[in-house]
Amino acid sequence: MRFAVTKACGGGGKARAGALYVGGGGGGGAAVVETPSLLLSTRKGLPAFVSRDLLSTLPSPDSHLLHVSPIHFIECPSSKTISNIGGLHQMLGLQEHILVAAASDSVESLPESEASNKLGASFETPSGRRLVKPSEYMQMITSMKPNLWASLADEVPAWVTEKRNRISVDRTLRWLDDCLAVDLEAGKNTLGAVVGGSNIDERKRCATEASLRNVAGFWIGGFGLGESMEERLALLNAVTDCLPEEKLRYVSRLSLPEVLQGVAAGIDLFDSTYIYHLTLGGFALVFPLDIVERDNWDSRTDIEGADCTKINLRATIYRKDTSPIVDRCGCFTCQNHTRAYINHLLNVHEMLAQILLEIHNTHHYLGFFRLMREAIKGGKFELFRQRFIKRRRAFLTAEAPCSL
């Protein structure tokens, strides 16, 4: 793996555009993905409602980045079986995709700070809580053969004590050393974990210590676990200030509008279950992507079942709406189906509704990241961010506030 920063914001801003060069993990050729970019959340290697063949309908190469959680494979299939098949790329038939492994997953593999101990981290699995030791974690990583992987971390929520924060950093650094000690590739595809809860000093200590290790980049964990927007911004900036500029930075669990904070702080890769939760709830993203070009957003979204970023296609107002979800959207769903049809599918509990919604939401969200990259390259990211937040704030203070 190789990463290079191609454009950095001037004027004190830390947002940056970059390029991630990764060799195909399953025998495929080398791939290049521009950053900031989104890692698609998966369940055992594939998005929840998008099958292997439908992945090709999503924007390429943006959709080639997939986040996989080794914890999903803790019981079945076994590490030995995955290894015998040739790794996850071979097992899933995703030779051209970039698989990034990190234990974090805010749906099925919730970290539990009270159940973790000095031996390993505790995760929720379908059969109950499981303690995962660094040796067991590395066995899964070795068998999966991902393109990039994050070391095991002791994540803690924002409300733990200072002592627990300090312990989590000590454990995470020790586990990073344990993982690197048995890594056959000597850290060239490893992302060192950075934690520290809501304590800025511990965040800085962890980031500084992790940057001294021989790693390809950094996975920043422990966000989305109770911190406020103001705390998050300060913590992100504190971490990135301590990390080398030339190495990759990856953070979990930031959705809208938090992802803008991450980009502004200099983060390169993001994963979250935002699209999954939107799709599960019957919501479709509709906000315009040309935020810099126009100051006013289309008032068409200011109707029942809608807010400033999404609409609820379960609402009866869409029962006879024969328009696509978003005009001029190039996704498979908008090119072939209407809001009325998806409303019908949702109301009869047909899984095709989630399939079509996830295709659209993923396509739209990837477009949002593409526009952020263009804004950074054009020196307009701060304008992009301010206009998005301004419009969101206008809805929050309106009579019917939106919920992002």
C-alpha positions, -999 to +999 in steps of 0.1 A: +000+000+000+012+035-008-005+068+000+003+103-012-013+137-004-020+154-037-036+186-025-037+203+009-060+233+019-042+265+024-050+293+049-046+271+080-072+245+068-062+208+073-085+192+047-066+173+021-070+153-011-049+122-017-044+090-036-044+055-022-024+029-043-033-006-034-023-039-051-052-062-059-055-086-030-070-115-049-048-115-079-062-083-094-042-054-107-032-024-087-060+000-078-059+038-072-086+055-051-088+092-044-094+104-009-113+116+012-133+085+005-160+063+019-155+026+029-188+008+022-200-009+053-205-047+049-219-078+066-194-107+061-179-089+032-208-075+012-231-045+018-263-055+036-287-052+007-264-051-024-253-084-040-220-091-057-234-084-092-251-051-082-218-037-069-209-030-105-238-006-108-221+017-083-196+045-092-161+030-099-135+030-084-152+048-055-173+018-046-143-005-046-134+003-010-151-021+015-149-022+052-149-057+067-150-067+103-130-098+113-154-102+142-182-112+117-161-143+108-152-153+144-175-183+143-182-193+107-166-199+083-134-207+102-101-190+097-087-222+083-115-225+057-111-189+046-073-194+043-078-226+023-101-208-001-074-181-006-086-153+016-117-130+015-110-117-020-113-152-034-142-163-012-163-133-021-153-130-057-141-095-051-106-096-066-107-060-079-120-045-046-100-031-017-108-048+016-100-028+048-103-048+080-111-031+113-129-048+142-152-017+147-188-021+137-216-001+153-243-027+145-232-063+151-198-059+168-202-032+195-171-028+217-178-031+254-152-014+275-164-030+308-161-065+294-126-059+279-096-068+299-058-068+296-060-100+276-082-088+248-112-067+236-148-078+241-173-078+211-209-086+206-215-116+183-247-135+173-239-160+200-231-135+228-201-116+239-166-129+229-132-119+242-108-115+213-071-117+220-045-101+197-032-136+187-067-147+177-073-115+159-041-118+139-050-154+130-082-140+114-063-112+096-038-137+083-065-159+069-086-131+054-056-114+036-072-079+035-054-051+016-053-030+048-060-039+084-063-020+117-047-033+149-069-045+178-080-016+200-096-011+234-123+015+226-140+033+254-170+057+255-168+094+263-180+090+299-153+067+313-129+078+340-094+092+333-079+060+347-099+039+323-089+062+294-052+057+303-056+020+306-073+018+271-044+036+255-018+014+273-037-017+261-041-005+226-004+003+222+006-030+237-018-049+214-004-029+184+030-042+193+016-077+197+000-076+163+031-062+146+053-089+162+035-116+143+027-096+111+043-114+082+044-081+062+062-061+089+035-034+091+035-023+055-003-028+053-011-021+090-031+008+104-021+016+140-051+021+163-054+054+181-079+057+210-081+078+242-119+085+246-127+121+253-093+129+269-072+151+246-040+143+264-045+106+261-055+110+225-023+129+218-002+103+237-017+074+218-013+092+184+023+101+192+033+066+204+015+049+175+033+071+150+066+058+163+057+023+151+064+009+117+028+012+103+014+023+069-012+046+085-036+050+114-071+039+124-087+064+147-113+047+169-135+056+199-157+081+181-195+080+179-195+067+215-211+096+233-188+126+226-204+160+217-198+178+183-175+203+200-155+176+218-152+156+186-137+185+166-111+192+193-102+155+196-099+150+159-076+180+156-055+169+186-050+135+170-042+147+135-017+173+148+003+144+163+003+121+132+027+123+103+012+141+073+024+116+048+005+087+062-031+075+058-057+084+084-089+064+088-118+070+112-149+050+120-186+059+128-187+095+115-219+101+094-235+134+083-226+161+092-198+147+114-179+135+083-173+172+074-155+176+107-133+147+099-124+160+064-117+194+079-094+178+104-074+160+077-090+125+077-087+104+045-110+074+049-143+070+066-166+041+074-200+042+091-234+024+090-251+057+080-263+043+047-274+010+063-296+028+089-311+052+063-320+023+041-334+002+069-357+031+079-370+037+043-351+070+039-335+083+006-308+109+004-320+139-017-298+169-009-282+186-039-246+179-045-237+212-063-235+230-030-207+254-040-225+264-073-257+275-057-266+290-023-302+279-021-313+243-020-344+230-038-374+237-016-390+205-030-376+186+000-395+209+024-426+187+025-441+160+046-418+131+054-387+151+044-359+171+059-329+189+046-310+158+035-334+129+031-371+119+025-391+092+041-404+071+012-428+053+036-449+086+037-483+084+020-474+116+000-452+094-023-479+068-030-486+084-064-453+102-070-441+090-104-408+109-103-374+094-095-360+098-060-337+126-074-340+142-108-309+136-130-295+110-106-275+084-126-280+055-102-298+023-112-327+030-090-335+065-102-330+055-139-355+026-136-379+032-108-402+058-091-408+070-056-443+055-059-429+020-066-405+021-037-433+034-014-453+004-025-424-020-019-418-006+016-455-008+025-457-045+015-424-053+032-406-064+001-369-066+004-364-051-031-372-018-014-340-019+007-320-031-023-331-002-045-327+023-016-292+011-007-281+015-043-294+050-045-281+061-010-247+046-017-245+063-051-256+096-037-232+095-007-203+086-029-212+116-050-210+137-019-175+125-012-166+132-049-178+168-045-158+172-013-126+161-031-133+185-060-139+213-034-106+206-018-088+206-051-104+239-060-096+255-027-133+257-018-138+231+008-145+256+036-172+272+015-186+238+008-186+229+045-201+262+056-230+261+031-239+226+040-239+234+078-257+267+072-285+249+054-287+222+080-288+248+108-317+266+090-337+234+091-328+227+127-341+261+138-372+259+116-406+249+129-401+213+118-365+205+125-346+179+106-328+149+121-296+140+104 
